[in-house]
């Protein structure tokens, strides 16, 4: 049995009932974190909590919530702002969509944006409101590699994940001077229920691009331990990301000037 480590504090995990969130819950419990598990499916949360209490000897609280419902989001925000024992927020809850934007049910797209963007932002702000004054804490946002190659997936989902990447980079600049750690995890295709819920079906994905959830989370935790801002579990060579970042930063001085570039003059 894992020994509970009170010095680590408590990790609050959204989307904790299955997939990436459930594996993170298992791994963080093994490290000695107490847990607050958030998701809609109370029965699955209770089963996971019971197992982790028995196997890891940590305290596990279940908070059923639908994170597209304002009142439920407000409850979780209040807990993040008021509970100083929370030292890690895993912003994992999210959904995907299928098809082009013009073919989509726009109400479903709106709900996805609420969950993937608005709720994630509100919970990040609530967590950082406690982390920054205390000078410690870890914010982990689960994004996706489609933020880097949006042409490969549908527009609305890719855009939500581009937001997660941009937000995380900006929050790192804002919060890291205080000692707070921010990490964006950008998985590729991962073996979770999100595909079936979105109508794709795991069977339709080539096995060579599909990573097991446990492998993805274990890689992401290595990145967290190394204090990486961006973790891409599938990327073999970190130099590729470094070159991408360097190219982006090189453009910086020329992105806002008082005259148009000469290539745009008649």
N, C-alpha and C positions, 0 to 999 in steps of 0.2 A: 504494500500500500504506500502511495505517495504521502510524504509528510507535508501537511498544510504549512505554507510559509506566509505568516501574517504580514511580513515586510513587503511582499509583492502587492498586497491590496486585492482589489476586486476588479475583474474584467466584465464589462457589460457587452453582450454579443447580440446583435440583431440578426434575424433570420437564422436562429439557432436550432430550429427543430430538425433540420436535415442538411445534407450536403456540406458545403464549405463551413457554414456556421457550426454544425454539429462536430465536425472534425476539429475545428479550432477549440471548441469547448473541451473536447477530450484532451488535446495537447496542452492547453493552458492549465487544466486541472492537474495534469501530470506534473507540471512545473510547480504547482502549489498555489496557484491563484484561486481565490474564491470566485464564484461566478454569479452573474445575473443573466438569465436566459430570456430573450424576448422573441416572440413569434406569435402567429395566430393560433396554431394548433396546440392547445393546452395539453392534450393527452400525450402527444409526442414529447413535449417539453418535460412533462412530469416523469415519463419513462426514462428520458436521458438524464434528468437530474437525479433520479433514484440510483441509476447505475453509477454515475460519477461520484456521488456521495459514498457509495460502497467501495468503489475501486480506488478512489484517490483521497478519500478522507477530507474533502474540502466542503465548505459551505456552498450550497447551490440554491438560489432563489429563482422561482419561475414568475415571469411577468407576462401573461398573455396580452397581446396588443395587435391591432390591425394598423399598420403604420401608414395607411392612406386615410385614416380617420383622424381628424384634427384633435379630438379630445384624447385619443390614445397617444398620439405623438406628444401632446402637451404633458401627459403623465410621465413619459419617459424623459422628456426634457427637464422637468422639475426634479426628477430623481438624479439626473446627471449634475444638475446645478447644486443640489442640496447635500449629496452624499459624498463626503470627503474621502471615503474609503475607496471610491472608484478611481483606479489609476490607469485603466486601459479601456478605450472604446473601440470595438470592432464594428464598423459601419458596413455590414455585409448584406442586409436585406435588399433585394432587388428583383426585378422581373425583366424578361426580354419580350420582344414582339416579332411577329412574322410578317414578311411581305413589305412592299414599298409603302411609302407614306400615303400616296393617293389611294391605295387599295385597303388601307387600315381602317379599323373602327377608331375614329378620332377620340372617342371617350376612353377607350383602352389606352391609347397613346397618352392622353392626359393623365390617366392614373399611373402609368409607368413613369412619367416625368415627375409626378408628385412623390413617388417612392424613391426613384433612383437619384433625383436631384434635390427636391425641396426638403423631404424628410431627412435625407443624408446631411444636408447643409444645416438644418435646424439642430440636429443631434450633435454635429461637430461643434457648432457654436456653443451649445450648452455644456459640452464636455470641456472645451477650451476655457470657458468662463471660470472653471475650477482649476484646471491644470496650470494655466499661465500664472495666476497669483501665487500658486504653491511652488512653481518652478520645476514641476515634474509631471509626467504623464505621457501616455502613448496613444496617439490617434492613428488607427489603421483604416483606410478606405479601400474597399474592394472595387477595382475598376475592371478594365479589360483591354487586351491588345488592340481591339477594334478602334480604340481612341487614336492609335497611331496609323491605322490603315482603314479608314472609314469606308473606302470604296468597296471593301470586301464583305460588308454586311449591310443591313438596312439602315436608313438614315436616322430614324428617331432613336433607336437603341444606341447606335454608335455615338450620336451626339450627346446622350446622357453620360456615356463613359468618358468622352472627351472633357466634359464638364468636371467629372470626378478627378481626372488627371490635373487639369488646370487649377482647380480648387486646392488640391493637395500641394501643388508646387507653391501657390501663393501663401497658403497657410504655413508652410514650412518657413517661408521668408518672414512671416509675421511672428510665429510662435517659437522658432528654434532659439532666438537669443535668450529666451527665458529658461531654456533647458528642456522644453517640451519636444518630444519626438513625433514627427509625422511621417507616415509611410503610405504610399499608394501601391497596391499590389495589382499587377496587370496580368491576369491569367489568359492563356489561350483557351481553346475549347476544353472544358473540364467535365468529367462524368458526374453530373448532378441532375436533379429533377427539373431544372429551369428549362431544359430543351423540350421535354415532353409538355410542360405547362404552356410553352410558347407555340406548340404545335409542330415542332421540327421532328422530334423523335431521335433518340440517341442512335438508333440503328441506321439513320441516314448520314451519319458523320463518319468519315474515314478513320479507321483505328489509329493511323499514324499521326493524326493531329489531336487525338483525344487523350488527355492526361487523367490519371486516377486522382480523385479528390485528396486522398491522404498524401500523395506525392506532392501535389500542388501546395498544400498547406505546410508541409514540412519544409519545402523550399522557401516559402514566404517567411516562415519563422527564422530561418537562417538569415534571410535578408533583414528582418527586424533586429536580430541580435547584432548584425553588422551596422545597424543604424542607416541602412539604405533609405533614401527618399523614394526611389522608384525601384520596385522589384518586379522583374519579368521572369517568372520561373522557367520558361522554355528557352530563353535566349542563351546560346552557348557562350558567346564572347561578349563580355561587358564593354569591350572597346567599341563595339557597334553602337551601343547606347551613348557612350561618351562622345563618339564622333557626331552622332545625331544632335546631341545637346550642344556641342561646340559649334556646329553649323548654324543652329538656331540662334545662339548667342552672338555669333559673328554678324548676323543680320541686324542685331539690335540697334546699333548707332544710326542705321539708315532707314529705320522703320517710321520715324517721325521727323520730318525736316520742313523747313519753311518754304521750299520750292519743290515742284514736281521733278522727278527724275528726268534727265534729258531724253530718255527713251520714250517719254510720253509727250514730247513737244513736237509740233508739226514741222 
